[in-house]
Amino acid sequence: MKGKIKYIFFSLLLVLTVSVTFYSCKDKTDEDREAVIKETLTSGEITILTDNTISPIVEDVVTVFHSVYKNAHINQVNKTEKEIVQALLNDSARVAILPRKLTPSEEKYFTNRKITPRVTEFATDAIALLANSKTNDTVVNLEDVLNVLRGKPSGKVKSLVFDNPGSSTVEYMLEMAGVDKLPESGVYSVKSNEEIIKYVHDNAGAIGIIGVDWIVQAPSHLTQYIDEITVLGVDNVKMDGAEKKYYKPNQSNIATGAYPLTRKLYVLNYQSKQGLGMGFEIYIRAREGQRIILKSGLLPVEIPTREISVRKEL
C-alpha cells in the first residue's frame, strides 16, 4: 500500500513538473516571438526588395545599419524592377528601393486603399557602358547605342548586353530610345549583372549595360574581370551640341550633368506606419547614410560636410 501511495505521489509530482515546464517554455517562446515581431524605427525584422542593378550600395548601407542597431534585421532581397513593382501591387512587399518612382497608374492601387507612400530620394546613379579592353575604342556615341535599340544596325556597335529583360536598365534605355520593346537582333540578355561583366570580358565588340555601382563596388571575385574591361566615355549632345566631348560615369560628371545616363534612386515605403522601413529610409537619407553613398562613388542627395579644426600651433 505504501509503495502504491509513493508511486502515485511521484507520478503527480512528475505531471506537475512537466506542466510547469511546458507553460514556462510556452510563455517564454511567446515572449520571444512577440519581441521579434515588435517593430520600431530601429528594431524588428523587415524585407526590403532592391533593384538588382543597385544592390551593392544598398548592401553597404544595410550592413552599417545592422552594426549600429543590433535589434534590427533587414532582409535585402534583390529582384528585377518588374518583379519588385509586381510585388508591391500584389501586396507581398511594402518597402522597395528602385531607380524610379511608381507611375500614376501604379500608384492608383495605393490611392484606392488610402495608403500614402513615403518616397525618399537618396542618391543619383549612372548607367555604365562596358567594352572588352581589347576593343580599340574607349568612347561611344550615345546615338549609335540608341539606334541598336531601335532596330537599326550600327557599324560601331556590334551588340548590347543587359542583365535581364525585366531590368530597370532595359526600361531606362528603351525610354531614352523612344521604343517600347527590345529589337529581335543585336540585343541580348544574360541572367545577372555579374554575367554581363564576364560576357563583355570574353566577347570583344559587345557593349554591356550595367549600373555603375557594379563597377565601382564590384565583389572581390569579379576584380580580375573588371581590370580587363573598359568603361566607355559617352557623348552628351544635349549639353555640348555639335562639339564632340565624351564623359565617363564618375562622381564629378554625374554631379555636373555631363554624363548623360543618370537616374535618381528612391526608397519607396508603403508600410503606413512608423516601422523599420521608415527607420532605414531616414538613415540612408541622413548624414551617416549619405557618407556611405559618397564613398561608394555614387552621388548622394546631400554632400556631407567635413569639419576641419585649424590649430595655431603644432
C-alpha positions in Angstrom: 0.0 0.0 0.0 2.8 2.4 1.0 4.5 1.6 -2.3 1.4 2.4 -4.3 0.9 5.7 -2.5 4.5 6.6 -3.1 4.1 5.8 -6.8 1.0 7.9 -7.1 2.8 10.8 -5.3 5.8 10.7 -7.6 3.5 10.4 -10.7 1.6 13.5 -9.7 4.9 15.3 -9.0 6.2 14.4 -12.4 3.0 15.6 -14.1 3.1 18.9 -12.2 6.8 19.4 -13.1 6.2 18.8 -16.8 3.2 21.1 -16.8 5.1 23.9 -15.2 8.0 23.4 -17.5 5.7 23.4 -20.6 3.8 26.5 -19.7 7.1 28.3 -18.7 8.6 27.4 -22.1 5.4 28.4 -23.9 5.3 31.8 -22.2 9.0 32.3 -22.9 8.6 31.3 -26.5 5.6 33.6 -26.9 7.5 36.4 -25.3 10.5 35.8 -27.6 8.2 35.7 -30.6 6.5 38.9 -29.6 9.9 40.6 -29.1 10.9 39.6 -32.7 7.6 40.7 -34.1 7.7 44.1 -32.3 8.8 46.6 -34.8 10.2 50.1 -34.3 12.3 52.5 -36.3 15.4 50.7 -35.2 14.3 47.2 -34.2 12.3 44.3 -35.6 12.5 42.5 -38.9 11.6 43.6 -42.4 12.2 42.6 -46.0 13.3 45.3 -48.5 13.2 44.5 -52.2 16.1 46.0 -54.0 16.7 46.6 -57.7 19.4 44.2 -58.9 21.3 47.0 -60.6 21.9 49.0 -57.4 22.1 46.1 -54.9 25.8 46.7 -53.9 25.3 50.2 -52.4 22.1 49.1 -50.6 24.0 46.2 -49.2 26.7 48.5 -47.8 24.1 50.7 -46.1 22.2 47.7 -44.7 25.5 46.3 -43.2 26.3 49.5 -41.4 22.7 49.9 -40.3 22.9 46.5 -38.7 26.1 47.3 -36.9 24.6 50.4 -35.4 21.2 48.9 -34.5 21.7 45.4 -33.1 18.0 44.7 -32.8 17.2 45.4 -36.4 17.2 42.8 -39.1 16.7 43.8 -42.7 16.3 41.1 -45.3 17.6 42.5 -48.6 16.1 40.6 -51.5 17.4 41.6 -54.9 15.0 41.4 -57.9 14.3 43.0 -61.2 12.3 46.2 -61.5 9.3 44.4 -62.9 9.3 41.8 -60.2 9.5 44.5 -57.5 6.7 46.6 -58.9 4.5 43.5 -59.2 5.3 42.5 -55.6 4.2 46.0 -54.4 1.0 45.8 -56.3 0.3 42.3 -55.1 0.8 43.5 -51.5 3.6 40.9 -51.0 6.1 43.7 -50.3 5.8 47.1 -48.5 9.3 48.6 -48.9 11.4 48.7 -52.1 14.4 50.5 -53.5 14.1 51.4 -57.1 15.7 53.8 -59.6 12.3 55.4 -60.3 9.0 56.2 -58.6 5.8 54.3 -59.4 3.8 55.7 -62.3 0.4 57.3 -61.7 -1.4 54.2 -62.9 0.7 52.0 -60.5 0.1 54.5 -57.6 -3.6 54.2 -58.1 -3.7 50.9 -56.4 -2.5 52.5 -53.2 -4.5 55.6 -53.6 -7.7 53.5 -53.7 -6.7 51.9 -50.4 -5.9 55.3 -49.0 -2.2 54.5 -48.5 0.1 57.5 -48.8 3.7 56.4 -49.5 6.9 57.8 -48.2 9.1 58.3 -51.2 12.7 59.3 -50.3 15.3 60.2 -52.9 18.7 59.3 -51.6 21.2 59.2 -54.5 21.9 59.6 -58.2 23.1 56.6 -60.1 24.6 56.2 -63.6 24.3 53.5 -66.2 27.7 52.5 -67.4 28.6 51.1 -70.9 31.3 48.5 -70.8 33.5 47.1 -73.5 36.3 44.5 -73.7 39.7 46.0 -73.1 40.9 44.6 -76.5 38.4 47.0 -78.2 40.3 49.9 -79.7 37.5 52.5 -79.0 37.3 53.9 -75.5 34.3 56.1 -76.3 30.9 55.5 -77.9 28.3 57.8 -79.4 25.0 57.5 -77.5 23.0 57.7 -80.7 24.7 54.6 -82.0 23.6 52.7 -78.9 20.1 54.0 -79.2 19.9 53.1 -82.8 20.6 49.5 -82.0 17.7 49.6 -79.6 15.5 51.0 -82.3 16.4 48.0 -84.5 18.7 50.0 -86.8 22.1 48.3 -87.5 25.2 50.2 -86.4 28.6 49.6 -87.7 30.2 50.9 -84.5 28.1 48.8 -82.0 28.1 45.1 -82.6 25.7 44.2 -79.8 24.2 45.3 -76.5 24.0 43.1 -73.4 21.6 43.6 -70.5 21.3 41.6 -67.3 17.6 40.7 -67.6 14.7 41.6 -69.9 12.8 42.9 -66.9 15.7 45.0 -65.7 15.5 48.7 -64.9 18.4 49.4 -67.2 16.3 48.0 -70.1 13.3 50.2 -69.2 15.6 53.2 -68.9 17.3 52.7 -72.2 14.1 51.8 -74.1 12.5 55.1 -72.9 15.6 57.0 -74.0 15.4 55.4 -77.4 11.7 56.1 -77.7 10.7 52.5 -78.2 8.5 50.0 -76.2 10.4 46.7 -76.7 13.7 45.3 -77.5 14.5 44.5 -81.1 14.8 40.9 -82.3 18.5 41.2 -83.1 21.6 43.0 -81.8 20.4 42.9 -78.1 21.0 40.1 -75.6 20.2 39.4 -72.0 22.1 37.2 -69.6 21.0 36.3 -66.0 22.7 38.8 -63.8 25.0 41.8 -63.6 27.9 39.5 -62.8 27.3 37.7 -66.1 27.3 41.0 -68.0 30.8 41.7 -66.7 32.0 38.2 -67.6 30.3 38.2 -71.0 31.9 41.5 -72.0 35.3 40.3 -70.7 35.1 37.3 -73.0 33.5 38.9 -76.1 35.1 41.7 -77.9 32.7 44.0 -79.7 29.8 43.6 -77.2 28.8 46.6 -75.0 27.4 45.7 -71.6 24.9 48.0 -70.0 25.1 48.0 -66.2 24.6 50.1 -63.1 27.9 51.9 -62.4 27.6 50.7 -58.8 28.6 47.2 -60.0 31.9 48.7 -61.3 32.9 50.9 -58.5 31.9 48.4 -55.8 32.2 45.1 -57.6 32.5 41.9 -55.5 36.1 40.9 -55.0 35.7 37.7 -57.1 35.0 40.0 -60.2 38.1 42.1 -59.8 40.1 40.0 -62.3 37.4 40.6 -64.9 36.9 44.4 -64.3 40.6 45.0 -64.5 40.4 43.9 -68.2 37.2 45.9 -69.0 36.9 49.4 -70.3 34.2 51.8 -69.1 33.3 53.8 -72.2 33.1 57.5 -72.4 29.7 58.7 -73.7 28.9 61.9 -75.6 26.3 64.4 -74.3 24.7 66.1 -77.3 22.2 68.0 -75.2 24.9 69.7 -73.3 27.7 70.1 -75.9 25.7 70.3 -79.2 27.8 69.5 -82.3 31.0 69.7 -80.3 32.0 66.1 -79.5 33.1 65.5 -75.9 33.0 62.2 -74.1 32.3 61.7 -70.4 32.9 58.8 -68.0 30.3 57.9 -65.3 32.3 59.2 -62.4 31.0 61.2 -59.4 32.1 64.6 -60.8 30.4 64.1 -64.2 27.2 62.7 -62.5 27.1 65.9 -60.3 27.6 68.3 -63.2 25.1 66.5 -65.5 27.9 66.0 -68.1 27.4 62.2 -68.1 24.1 61.7 -70.0 22.9 58.4 -68.5 21.9 59.1 -64.9 18.9 58.3 -62.7 17.6 59.0 -59.3 17.4 56.3 -56.6 14.4 56.1 -54.2 13.2 54.3 -51.1 9.5 53.6 -51.7 7.8 52.9 -48.3 4.2 51.7 -48.3 4.2 50.4 -44.7 1.8 53.1 -43.5 3.4 53.0 -40.0 6.5 54.1 -38.2 8.3 50.8 -38.6 11.8 49.6 -39.6 11.2 50.6 -43.2 10.9 54.2 -42.1 13.9 53.9 -39.9 16.1 52.7 -42.8 14.7 55.3 -45.1 15.6 58.0 -42.6 19.1 56.5 -42.1 20.0 56.3 -45.8 18.9 59.9 -46.3 20.7 61.2 -43.1 24.3 62.2 -42.9 25.6 58.7 -42.0 23.9 57.1 -45.0 24.9 59.9 -47.3 28.5 59.4 -46.3 28.4 55.8 -47.3 26.9 56.7 -50.7 29.6 59.4 -51.2 32.4 56.9 -50.5 30.8 54.4 -52.9 31.3 56.6 -55.9 27.6 57.4 -56.4 26.2 60.9 -55.9 24.4 61.5 -52.6 21.4 63.9 -52.4 23.4 66.0 -49.9 27.2 66.1 -49.8 28.1 65.6 -46.1 30.2 68.4 -44.8 33.6 67.9 -43.3 34.7 69.9 -40.2 38.3 70.8 -40.2 40.0 72.0 -37.0 42.7 74.6 -37.5 45.4 74.9 -34.8 47.7 77.8 -34.4 50.5 75.5 -33.2 51.5 72.0 -34.0 
